[in-house]
Amino acid sequence: MNTLIHREYTSPFPAKMVIDGEGIRTENASRARFTGELTPGRFNPLPKNPNIAELFSNIGLADALGSGTRNLFKYSWAYGGSQPVMTEGDVFEAKVPLLKGAASSMGASFDVDEVISRMLGDYGFATVPGVAAIAGVTERTVRRHLAPLVTEGKVIAVGSTRDRRFVLSDDARVEG
């Protein structure tokens, strides 16, 4: 849907989506407001085709403007353990890293403590299921790695059991 909503239809450049061992990559003709890499703090959503955007929104297939970019940055860890790369120009390019299933089948592994650390740094929180999915370990293993961090006061568990997140304590933020 984003390809249709944000496409520059006057360009003959073909829209592309490539899924391979590297992850997912899209290329789409664009009418850029600026050029360069997009980050969560550096993007200004603009529907290049507001009528199409409104249609998809009305039938429930599109969310609020800009939610796709925010969600890519928010959830990319669950797929490949790193942030997506999005570049605006005459051709808009988005690259989402290696899919988790592909990583396991190719023998890739991620250190549990490193995943916890990077999630806390990138998102401000870590979840047991999220770390388990990325690291390719059981939730029980993740809890064993989180327990000493909680005991030492480096992270704090927030929320009910089902929605629990682990966040850095104020003391850990001062140290880090």
Backbone as a printed PyTorch tensor [residue, N CA C, xyz], in Angstrom:
tensor([[[  0.8070,  -1.1830,   0.0000],
         [  0.0000,   0.0000,   0.0000],
         [  0.8650,   1.2690,   0.0000]],

        [[  1.9480,   1.2370,   0.7850],
         [  2.8180,   2.4170,   0.8010],
         [  3.3770,   2.7100,  -0.5750]],

        [[  3.6800,   1.6740,  -1.3330],
         [  4.1940,   1.8770,  -2.6860],
         [  3.1770,   2.6290,  -3.5300]],

        [[  1.9220,   2.2790,  -3.4200],
         [  0.8790,   2.9590,  -4.1890],
         [  0.6200,   4.3720,  -3.6730]],

        [[  0.5910,   4.5360,  -2.3610],
         [  0.2910,   5.8360,  -1.7540],
         [  1.3960,   6.8550,  -2.0410]],

        [[  2.6480,   6.4030,  -2.0090],
         [  3.7720,   7.3420,  -2.1250],
         [  4.4420,   7.3330,  -3.4990]],

        [[  3.8880,   6.6510,  -4.4550],
         [  4.5040,   6.5430,  -5.7820],
         [  4.3480,   7.8370,  -6.5750]],

        [[  5.3810,   8.1570,  -7.3420],
         [  5.3180,   9.2500,  -8.3040],
         [  4.9480,   8.6280,  -9.6410]],

        [[  3.6690,   8.7500, -10.0190],
         [  3.1620,   8.0480, -11.1960],
         [  3.6310,   8.6520, -12.5210]],

        [[  4.1970,   9.8450, -12.5170],
         [  4.6830,  10.4180, -13.7710],
         [  6.0430,   9.8330, -14.1800]],

        [[  6.6700,   9.0820, -13.2760],
         [  7.9700,   8.4840, -13.5740],
         [  7.7970,   7.0940, -14.1690]],

        [[  8.6090,   6.7510, -15.1610],
         [  8.5400,   5.4020, -15.7350],
         [  9.2940,   4.3660, -14.9010]],

        [[  9.9730,   4.7940, -13.8330],
         [ 10.7630,   3.8690, -13.0080],
         [  9.8430,   2.8090, -12.4080]],

        [[ 10.1610,   1.5240, -12.5900],
         [  9.2770,   0.4760, -12.0630],
         [  9.4390,   0.3160, -10.5450]],

        [[  8.3220,   0.1230,  -9.8570],
         [  8.3630,  -0.1760,  -8.4280],
         [  8.9150,  -1.5850,  -8.2600]],

        [[  9.7720,  -1.7830,  -7.2640],
         [ 10.3940,  -3.0840,  -7.0530],
         [ 10.3260,  -3.4640,  -5.5820]],

        [[ 10.1370,  -4.7600,  -5.3300],
         [ 10.2920,  -5.3230,  -3.9990],
         [ 11.1100,  -6.5920,  -4.1700]],

        [[ 12.2490,  -6.6470,  -3.5000],
         [ 13.1360,  -7.7960,  -3.5970],
         [ 13.2610,  -8.4120,  -2.2100]],

        [[ 12.9800,  -9.7090,  -2.1190],
         [ 13.1470, -10.4490,  -0.8710],
         [ 14.2030, -11.5060,  -1.1330]],

        [[ 15.3000, -11.4230,  -0.3840],
         [ 16.3840, -12.3720,  -0.5720],
         [ 17.0640, -12.6420,   0.7610]],

        [[ 18.2110, -13.2610,   0.7440],
         [ 18.9470, -13.5800,   1.9610],
         [ 19.4080, -12.3630,   2.7380]],

        [[ 19.4230, -11.2240,   2.1120],
         [ 19.8290,  -9.9830,   2.7690],
         [ 18.6780,  -9.3460,   3.5470]],

        [[ 17.4370,  -9.6620,   3.1670],
         [ 16.2670,  -9.0710,   3.8030],
         [ 15.2610,  -8.6370,   2.7480]],

        [[ 14.6160,  -7.5110,   2.9900],
         [ 13.6180,  -6.9780,   2.0590],
         [ 14.0780,  -5.6020,   1.5960]],

        [[ 13.9970,  -5.3810,   0.2870],
         [ 14.4200,  -4.0960,  -0.2840],
         [ 13.3340,  -3.6230,  -1.2410]],

        [[ 12.9520,  -2.3540,  -1.1240],
         [ 11.9960,  -1.7840,  -2.0760],
         [ 12.6010,  -0.5570,  -2.7310]],

        [[ 12.1910,  -0.3280,  -3.9720],
         [ 12.5570,   0.8810,  -4.7080],
         [ 11.2870,   1.3830,  -5.3700]],

        [[ 11.0620,   2.6850,  -5.2980],
         [  9.8320,   3.2570,  -5.8270],
         [ 10.1050,   4.6830,  -6.3030]],

        [[  9.5680,   5.0270,  -7.4560],
         [  9.7160,   6.4020,  -7.9440],
         [  9.1060,   7.3490,  -6.9130]],

        [[  9.7570,   8.4910,  -6.7110],
         [  9.3210,   9.4000,  -5.6610],
         [  9.4470,  10.8480,  -6.1140]],

        [[  8.6770,  11.6830,  -5.4960],
         [  8.8040,  13.1280,  -5.6550],
         [  9.3440,  13.6200,  -4.3170]],

        [[ 10.6520,  13.6970,  -4.2160],
         [ 11.3160,  13.9560,  -2.9390],
         [ 11.1960,  15.4130,  -2.5050]],

        [[ 10.9030,  15.6040,  -1.2280],
         [ 10.9240,  16.9510,  -0.6430],
         [ 12.3490,  17.3110,  -0.2320]],

        [[ 13.1300,  16.3100,   0.0970],
         [ 14.5600,  16.4650,   0.3840],
         [ 15.2170,  15.1520,   0.0100]],

        [[ 16.5380,  15.1490,  -0.0460],
         [ 17.2400,  13.9070,  -0.3590],
         [ 18.0860,  13.5110,   0.8300]],

        [[ 18.2630,  12.2200,   0.9640],
         [ 19.1020,  11.7150,   2.0410],
         [ 18.4070,  10.6430,   2.8470]],

        [[ 19.1000,  10.1920,   3.8740],
         [ 18.6050,   9.1010,   4.7050],
         [ 17.5330,   9.6000,   5.6700]],

        [[ 16.4930,   8.8020,   5.8160],
         [ 15.4280,   9.1040,   6.7690],
         [ 15.7480,   8.4360,   8.1020]],

        [[ 15.4400,   9.1130,   9.1730],
         [ 15.5750,   8.5620,  10.5170],
         [ 14.2700,   8.8460,  11.2480]],

        [[ 14.0480,   8.2200,  12.4050],
         [ 12.7990,   8.4900,  13.1230],
         [ 12.5930,   9.9740,  13.4130]],

        [[ 13.6610,  10.7020,  13.6270],
         [ 13.5460,  12.1310,  13.9140],
         [ 13.6650,  13.0260,  12.6880]],

        [[ 13.9420,  12.4240,  11.5310],
         [ 14.1630,  13.2250,  10.3280],
         [ 13.3480,  12.6770,   9.1590]],

        [[ 12.0560,  12.8580,   9.2410],
         [ 11.2060,  12.5610,   8.1000],
         [  9.9030,  13.3220,   8.2830]],

        [[  9.3540,  13.7390,   7.1850],
         [  8.1020,  14.4720,   7.1980],
         [  7.1710,  13.7810,   6.2010]],

        [[  6.2220,  12.9940,   6.7230],
         [  5.3860,  12.2260,   5.8040],
         [  4.5320,  13.1070,   4.9070]],

        [[  4.5150,  12.7620,   3.6510],
         [  3.7320,  13.5020,   2.6560],
         [  3.0980,  12.4840,   1.7160]],

        [[  1.7620,  12.4160,   1.6950],
         [  1.1630,  11.4740,   0.7490],
         [  1.2660,  12.0610,  -0.6510]],

        [[  1.9980,  11.3900,  -1.4930],
         [  2.1330,  11.9050,  -2.8510],
         [  0.8350,  11.7170,  -3.6250]],

        [[ -0.0040,  10.8110,  -3.1340],
         [ -1.3040,  10.5430,  -3.7450],
         [ -2.3630,  10.5320,  -2.6370]],

        [[ -2.7940,  11.7110,  -2.1900],
         [ -3.6990,  11.7840,  -1.0390],
         [ -5.0260,  11.0520,  -1.2500]],

        [[ -5.5390,  11.0100,  -2.4760],
         [ -6.8000,  10.2930,  -2.7190],
         [ -6.6320,   8.7920,  -2.4930]],

        [[ -5.5200,   8.2420,  -2.9630],
         [ -5.2520,   6.8200,  -2.7480],
         [ -5.0290,   6.5610,  -1.2560]],

        [[ -4.2950,   7.4610,  -0.5880],
         [ -4.0450,   7.3190,   0.8480],
         [ -5.3650,   7.3150,   1.6150]],

        [[ -6.2650,   8.2190,   1.2680],
         [ -7.5580,   8.2990,   1.9490],
         [ -8.3810,   7.0310,   1.7070]],

        [[ -8.3720,   6.5270,   0.4850],
         [ -9.1020,   5.2980,   0.1690],
         [ -8.6100,   4.1480,   1.0440]],

        [[ -7.2840,   3.9070,   1.0630],
         [ -6.7430,   2.8070,   1.8610],
         [ -7.0150,   3.0200,   3.3490]],

        [[ -6.9630,   4.2410,   3.8040],
         [ -7.2690,   4.5370,   5.1990],
         [ -8.7280,   4.2340,   5.5170]],

        [[ -9.6360,   4.6410,   4.6240],
         [-11.0660,   4.4180,   4.8460],
         [-11.4460,   2.9440,   4.8540]],

        [[-10.7550,   2.1290,   4.0820],
         [-11.0930,   0.7030,   4.0640],
         [-10.2390,  -0.0950,   5.0550]],

        [[ -9.4560,   0.6130,   5.8810],
         [ -8.7190,  -0.0230,   6.9600],
         [ -7.4090,  -0.6800,   6.5670]],

        [[ -6.8830,  -0.3650,   5.3900],
         [ -5.6240,  -0.9700,   4.9510],
         [ -4.4200,  -0.0560,   5.1240]],

        [[ -4.6570,   1.1500,   5.6170],
         [ -3.5480,   2.0690,   5.8910],
         [ -3.8460,   2.7760,   7.2050]],

        [[ -2.8020,   3.0420,   7.9500],
         [ -2.9410,   3.7490,   9.2160],
         [ -2.6470,   5.2240,   9.0100]],

        [[ -2.3450,   5.8980,  10.0930],
         [ -2.0370,   7.3230,  10.0410],
         [ -0.7990,   7.5740,   9.1970]],

        [[ -0.7590,   8.7250,   8.5750],
         [  0.3640,   9.1220,   7.7440],
         [  1.6610,   9.0710,   8.5540]],

        [[  2.6640,   8.4030,   8.0280],
         [  3.9590,   8.2930,   8.7020],
         [  4.0870,   7.0800,   9.6030]],

        [[  2.9840,   6.3600,   9.8230],
         [  3.0360,   5.2170,  10.7330],
         [  3.9030,   4.0880,  10.1670]],

        [[  3.9470,   3.9380,   8.8620],
         [  4.7700,   2.8880,   8.2620],
         [  6.2430,   3.0840,   8.5730]],

        [[  6.7230,   4.3010,   8.4210],
         [  8.1230,   4.5970,   8.7230],
         [  8.4070,   4.3970,  10.2060]],

        [[  7.5200,   4.9240,  11.0570],
         [  7.7180,   4.7600,  12.5000],
         [  7.7230,   3.2780,  12.8770]],

        [[  6.8140,   2.5030,  12.3060],
         [  6.7550,   1.0750,  12.6250],
         [  7.9770,   0.3190,  12.1170]],

        [[  8.4960,   0.6840,  10.9530],
         [  9.7250,   0.0350,  10.4730],
         [ 10.8580,   0.2290,  11.4710]],

        [[ 11.0200,   1.4460,  11.9630],
         [ 12.0860,   1.7010,  12.9240],
         [ 11.8000,   1.0400,  14.2670]],

        [[ 10.5400,   0.9480,  14.6220],
         [ 10.1690,   0.3650,  15.9100],
         [ 10.3370,  -1.1480,  15.9300]],

        [[  9.9470,  -1.8270,  14.8460],
         [  9.8860,  -3.2810,  14.8600],
         [ 10.9470,  -3.9910,  14.0360]],

        [[ 11.8460,  -3.2760,  13.4050],
         [ 12.8360,  -3.9100,  12.5430],
         [ 13.7030,  -4.9190,  13.3020]],

        [[ 13.9230,  -4.6730,  14.5800],
         [ 14.7040,  -5.6050,  15.3910],
         [ 14.1070,  -7.0090,  15.3570]],

        [[ 12.7980,  -7.1040,  15.3310],
         [ 12.1480,  -8.4090,  15.3670],
         [ 12.4480,  -9.2260,  14.1190]],

        [[ 12.9110,  -8.5950,  13.0600],
         [ 13.1950,  -9.2950,  11.8160],
         [ 14.6740,  -9.5770,  11.6200]],

        [[ 15.5340,  -8.6580,  11.9820],
         [ 16.9270,  -8.8900,  11.6540],
         [ 17.9500,  -8.3570,  12.6180]],

        [[ 17.5240,  -7.7190,  13.6850],
         [ 18.4790,  -7.2780,  14.6820],
         [ 19.1400,  -5.9490,  14.3950]],

        [[ 18.6010,  -5.1630,  13.4730],
         [ 19.1610,  -3.8340,  13.2310],
         [ 18.1000,  -2.9190,  12.6280]],

        [[ 18.4510,  -1.6650,  12.4960],
         [ 17.5250,  -0.6650,  11.9770],
         [ 17.4020,  -0.7500,  10.4540]],

        [[ 16.2510,  -0.3450,   9.9150],
         [ 16.1200,  -0.2820,   8.4580],
         [ 16.9000,   0.9130,   7.9170]],

        [[ 17.1740,   0.8900,   6.6240],
         [ 17.8120,   2.0390,   5.9700],
         [ 16.8270,   2.5430,   4.9260]],

        [[ 16.4390,   3.8090,   5.0630],
         [ 15.4810,   4.4080,   4.1350],
         [ 16.1080,   5.6630,   3.5640]],

        [[ 16.1400,   5.7470,   2.2290],
         [ 16.7770,   6.8730,   1.5690],
         [ 15.7870,   7.5140,   0.6080]],

        [[ 15.6000,   8.8120,   0.7610],
         [ 14.6770,   9.5900,  -0.0760],
         [ 15.4620,  10.2450,  -1.2000]],

        [[ 14.8940,  10.2410,  -2.3620],
         [ 15.4720,  10.8680,  -3.5460],
         [ 14.4830,  10.7130,  -4.6790]],

        [[ 14.9410,  10.8170,  -5.9300],
         [ 14.0460,  10.5670,  -7.0580],
         [ 13.5280,   9.1330,  -7.0210]],

        [[ 14.3250,   8.2500,  -6.4110],
         [ 13.8990,   6.8840,  -6.1460],
         [ 13.9760,   6.6990,  -4.6410]],

        [[ 12.8500,   6.3380,  -4.0280],
         [ 12.8220,   6.0620,  -2.6030],
         [ 13.2470,   4.6160,  -2.4000]],

        [[ 14.2310,   4.4020,  -1.5300],
         [ 14.7210,   3.0600,  -1.2460],
         [ 14.5370,   2.7560,   0.2300]],

        [[ 14.0320,   1.5640,   0.5230],
         [ 13.9070,   1.0920,   1.8970],
         [ 14.5260,  -0.2890,   1.9690]],

        [[ 15.3760,  -0.5010,   2.9620],
         [ 16.0100,  -1.7960,   3.1520],
         [ 15.7600,  -2.2450,   4.5830]],

        [[ 15.1060,  -3.3910,   4.7190],
         [ 14.8680,  -3.9860,   6.0330],
         [ 15.7890,  -5.1900,   6.1130]],

        [[ 16.5350,  -5.3080,   7.2110],
         [ 17.5600,  -6.3460,   7.2990],
         [ 17.0190,  -7.7680,   7.2550]],

        [[ 17.9450,  -8.7030,   7.2180],
         [ 17.6980, -10.1330,   7.1390],
         [ 16.5540, -10.5820,   8.0370]],

        [[ 15.6540, -11.3470,   7.4670],
         [ 14.5360, -11.8940,   8.2370],
         [ 15.0510, -12.8990,   9.2510]],

        [[ 14.4150, -12.9550,  10.3990],
         [ 14.8430, -13.8360,  11.4720],
         [ 14.8760, -15.2980,  11.0550]],

        [[ 13.8420, -15.7860,  10.4010],
         [ 13.8300, -17.1760,   9.9680],
         [ 15.0210, -17.4860,   9.0880]],

        [[ 15.3600, -16.5540,   8.2150],
         [ 16.5030, -16.7420,   7.3190],
         [ 17.7930, -16.7490,   8.1150]],

        [[ 17.8760, -15.9230,   9.1500],
         [ 19.0910, -15.8650,   9.9560],
         [ 19.3350, -17.2020,  10.6300]],

        [[ 18.2820, -17.8140,  11.1950],
         [ 18.4640, -19.0910,  11.8750],
         [ 18.8840, -20.1680,  10.9010]],

        [[ 18.2570, -20.1900,   9.7160],
         [ 18.5770, -21.2420,   8.7640],
         [ 19.9680, -21.0570,   8.1750]],

        [[ 20.5030, -19.8600,   8.2290],
         [ 21.8380, -19.6250,   7.6770],
         [ 22.9030, -19.7090,   8.7630]],

        [[ 22.5030, -20.0950,   9.9850],
         [ 23.4660, -20.2650,  11.0560],
         [ 23.8410, -18.9750,  11.7600]],

        [[ 23.1560, -17.8780,  11.4740],
         [ 23.4630, -16.6280,  12.1590],
         [ 22.9430, -16.6970,  13.5840]],

        [[ 23.6650, -16.1020,  14.5020],
         [ 23.1880, -16.0550,  15.8800],
         [ 23.5480, -14.7050,  16.4690]],

        [[ 22.7720, -14.3160,  17.4610],
         [ 22.9810, -13.0410,  18.1180],
         [ 23.1710, -13.3010,  19.6020]],

        [[ 24.1290, -12.6620,  20.2250],
         [ 24.3850, -12.7890,  21.6430],
         [ 23.2210, -12.1720,  22.4240]],

        [[ 22.6820, -12.9000,  23.4000],
         [ 21.5090, -12.4540,  24.1570],
         [ 21.7790, -11.1190,  24.8400]],

        [[ 22.9230, -10.9940,  25.5010],
         [ 23.2350,  -9.7430,  26.2050],
         [ 23.3760,  -8.5750,  25.2300]],

        [[ 23.9490,  -8.8380,  24.0630],
         [ 24.0840,  -7.7840,  23.0500],
         [ 22.7140,  -7.3500,  22.5410]],

        [[ 21.8250,  -8.3110,  22.3160],
         [ 20.4790,  -7.9770,  21.8550],
         [ 19.7600,  -7.1380,  22.9010]],

        [[ 19.8510,  -7.5280,  24.1660],
         [ 19.2170,  -6.7560,  25.2500],
         [ 19.7720,  -5.3390,  25.2560]],

        [[ 21.0780,  -5.2260,  25.1960],
         [ 21.7260,  -3.9110,  25.2290],
         [ 21.3060,  -3.0360,  24.0540]],

        [[ 21.3030,  -3.6080,  22.8530],
         [ 20.9430,  -2.8210,  21.6660],
         [ 19.4770,  -2.4340,  21.6610]],

        [[ 18.6080,  -3.3360,  22.1240],
         [ 17.1880,  -2.9890,  22.1920],
         [ 16.9650,  -1.8580,  23.1920]],

        [[ 17.6220,  -1.9350,  24.3430],
         [ 17.4890,  -0.8640,  25.3380],
         [ 17.9960,   0.4560,  24.7670]],

        [[ 19.1100,   0.4040,  24.0250],
         [ 19.6680,   1.6210,  23.4360],
         [ 18.8290,   2.1790,  22.3020]],

        [[ 18.3430,   1.3020,  21.4220],
         [ 17.5880,   1.7530,  20.2500],
         [ 16.1560,   2.1440,  20.5780]],

        [[ 15.5150,   1.3630,  21.4580],
         [ 14.0850,   1.5640,  21.6920],
         [ 13.7520,   2.0550,  23.0950]],

        [[ 14.7120,   1.9720,  24.0080],
         [ 14.4410,   2.3920,  25.3780],
         [ 13.8150,   1.2790,  26.2070]],

        [[ 13.5810,   0.1190,  25.6040],
         [ 13.0260,  -1.0170,  26.3380],
         [ 13.4060,  -2.3090,  25.6280]],

        [[ 13.2570,  -3.4120,  26.3480],
         [ 13.4310,  -4.7410,  25.7670],
         [ 12.3110,  -5.6250,  26.2980]],

        [[ 11.8670,  -6.5620,  25.4780],
         [ 10.8540,  -7.5220,  25.9080],
         [ 11.4290,  -8.9240,  25.8050]],

        [[ 10.9470,  -9.8170,  26.6560],
         [ 11.4300, -11.1920,  26.6320],
         [ 11.1520, -11.8520,  25.2750]],

        [[  9.9060, -11.7640,  24.7430],
         [  9.6720, -12.3960,  23.4410],
         [ 10.5030, -11.7710,  22.3150]],

        [[ 10.6820, -10.4620,  22.3620],
         [ 11.4630,  -9.7860,  21.3230],
         [ 12.9130, -10.2270,  21.3190]],

        [[ 13.5180, -10.2800,  22.4950],
         [ 14.9160, -10.7090,  22.5980],
         [ 15.0450, -12.1740,  22.1770]],

        [[ 14.0980, -13.0090,  22.6190],
         [ 14.1440, -14.4360,  22.2790],
         [ 14.0750, -14.6440,  20.7710]],

        [[ 13.1970, -13.8990,  20.1030],
         [ 13.0390, -14.0470,  18.6500],
         [ 14.3040, -13.6450,  17.9110]],

        [[ 14.9260, -12.5650,  18.3450],
         [ 16.1200, -12.0690,  17.6580],
         [ 17.3360, -12.9460,  17.9410]],

        [[ 17.4940, -13.3220,  19.2180],
         [ 18.6720, -14.0970,  19.6080],
         [ 18.5450, -15.5680,  19.2280]],

        [[ 17.3250, -16.0100,  18.9250],
         [ 17.1240, -17.4110,  18.5720],
         [ 17.2520, -18.3340,  19.7630]],

        [[ 16.8070, -17.8550,  20.9350],
         [ 16.8600, -18.6500,  22.1620],
         [ 15.4600, -18.7180,  22.7680]],

        [[ 15.3200, -19.4870,  23.8310],
         [ 14.0210, -19.5840,  24.4960],
         [ 13.7940, -18.3640,  25.3910]],

        [[ 12.5350, -18.1180,  25.7070],
         [ 12.2050, -17.0160,  26.6160],
         [ 12.8140, -17.2590,  27.9970]],

        [[ 12.9110, -18.5160,  28.3870],
         [ 13.5180, -18.8490,  29.6820],
         [ 14.9890, -18.3960,  29.7160]],

        [[ 15.7020, -18.5810,  28.6060],
         [ 17.1000, -18.1450,  28.5230],
         [ 17.1880, -16.6310,  28.6590]],

        [[ 16.2790, -15.9240,  28.0090],
         [ 16.2860, -14.4580,  28.0950],
         [ 16.0480, -14.0230,  29.5410]],

        [[ 15.0980, -14.6620,  30.2090],
         [ 14.8150, -14.3000,  31.6160],
         [ 16.0550, -14.5270,  32.4910]],

        [[ 16.8140, -15.5830,  32.2100],
         [ 18.0460, -15.8300,  32.9790],
         [ 19.0630, -14.7030,  32.7670]],

        [[ 19.0980, -14.1200,  31.5830],
         [ 20.0260, -13.0200,  31.3070],
         [ 19.5190, -11.7060,  31.9080]],

        [[ 18.1950, -11.5340,  31.9680],
         [ 17.6280, -10.3050,  32.5210],
         [ 17.6410, -10.2810,  34.0460]],

        [[ 17.5130, -11.4460,  34.6860],
         [ 17.4130, -11.5080,  36.1510],
         [ 18.5470, -10.7770,  36.8620]],

        [[ 19.8280, -11.0070,  36.4920],
         [ 20.8960, -10.2860,  37.2010],
         [ 20.8380,  -8.7730,  36.9600]],

        [[ 20.3910,  -8.3650,  35.7730],
         [ 20.2910,  -6.9290,  35.4910],
         [ 19.2350,  -6.2820,  36.3870]],

        [[ 18.1490,  -7.0010,  36.6300],
         [ 17.0960,  -6.5040,  37.5280],
         [ 17.6240,  -6.4870,  38.9600]],

        [[ 18.2730,  -7.5710,  39.3840],
         [ 18.8160,  -7.6760,  40.7460],
         [ 19.8370,  -6.5710,  41.0180]],

        [[ 20.6710,  -6.2750,  40.0340],
         [ 21.7010,  -5.2320,  40.1940],
         [ 21.1190,  -3.8230,  40.0520]],

        [[ 19.8450,  -3.7260,  39.6970],
         [ 19.2100,  -2.4180,  39.5590],
         [ 19.5330,  -1.6990,  38.2620]],

        [[ 20.0510,  -2.4230,  37.2790],
         [ 20.3870,  -1.8070,  35.9940],
         [ 19.1510,  -1.6320,  35.1160]],

        [[ 18.2120,  -2.5750,  35.2150],
         [ 16.9490,  -2.4590,  34.4880],
         [ 15.7910,  -2.6700,  35.4510]],

        [[ 14.6530,  -2.1520,  35.0550],
         [ 13.4360,  -2.2570,  35.8580],
         [ 12.3630,  -2.9000,  34.9910]],

        [[ 11.6340,  -3.8560,  35.5870],
         [ 10.5110,  -4.4830,  34.8870],
         [  9.2880,  -3.5830,  35.0490]],

        [[  8.6480,  -3.2600,  33.9390],
         [  7.4820,  -2.3790,  33.9450],
         [  6.3270,  -3.0970,  33.2520]],

        [[  5.1410,  -3.0550,  33.8700],
         [  3.9590,  -3.6450,  33.2440],
         [  3.6220,  -5.0140,  33.7870]],

        [[  2.4500,  -5.4890,  33.3830],
         [  1.9860,  -6.8060,  33.8210],
         [  2.8060,  -7.8900,  33.1370]],

        [[  2.6560,  -9.0980,  33.5990],
         [  3.4320, -10.2150,  33.0580],
         [  3.3220, -10.3100,  31.5470]],

        [[  2.1080, -10.1780,  31.0190],
         [  1.8950, -10.3340,  29.5780],
         [  2.5260,  -9.1880,  28.7790]],

        [[  2.4500,  -7.9630,  29.2900],
         [  2.9480,  -6.7940,  28.5610],
         [  4.2350,  -6.2310,  29.1650]],

        [[  4.9720,  -7.0440,  29.8820],
         [  6.1470,  -6.5530,  30.6050],
         [  7.2460,  -6.1050,  29.6570]],

        [[  7.8010,  -4.9470,  29.9860],
         [  8.9670,  -4.4090,  29.2890],
         [ 10.0470,  -4.1650,  30.3240]],

        [[ 11.2620,  -4.2390,  29.8820],
         [ 12.3840,  -3.9490,  30.7600],
         [ 13.0200,  -2.6560,  30.2640]],

        [[ 13.1520,  -1.6920,  31.1750],
         [ 13.7050,  -0.3860,  30.8280],
         [ 14.9270,  -0.1200,  31.6900]],

        [[ 15.8160,   0.7280,  31.1970],
         [ 16.9840,   1.1040,  31.9860],
         [ 16.5490,   1.8720,  33.2250]],

        [[ 17.1860,   1.5850,  34.3480],
         [ 16.9060,   2.3540,  35.5670],
         [ 17.5780,   3.7200,  35.4340]],

        [[ 17.1540,   4.6520,  36.2450],
         [ 17.7620,   5.9860,  36.2130],
         [ 19.2460,   5.9140,  36.5300]],

        [[ 19.6480,   5.0160,  37.4570],
         [ 21.0720,   4.8670,  37.7960],
         [ 21.8840,   4.3830,  36.6030]],

        [[ 21.3160,   3.4480,  35.8380],
         [ 22.0280,   2.9100,  34.6670],
         [ 22.1710,   3.9790,  33.5950]],

        [[ 21.1780,   4.8540,  33.4690],
         [ 21.2690,   5.9190,  32.4640],
         [ 22.3920,   6.8860,  32.7950]],

        [[ 22.5600,   7.1740,  34.0840],
         [ 23.6280,   8.0940,  34.5060],
         [ 24.9830,   7.4630,  34.2220]],

        [[ 25.1330,   6.1420,  34.4850],
         [ 26.3980,   5.4520,  34.2310],
         [ 26.7040,   5.3680,  32.7590]],

        [[ 25.6500,   5.0520,  31.9210],
         [ 25.8410,   4.8080,  30.4920],
         [ 26.0890,   6.0450,  29.7550]]])
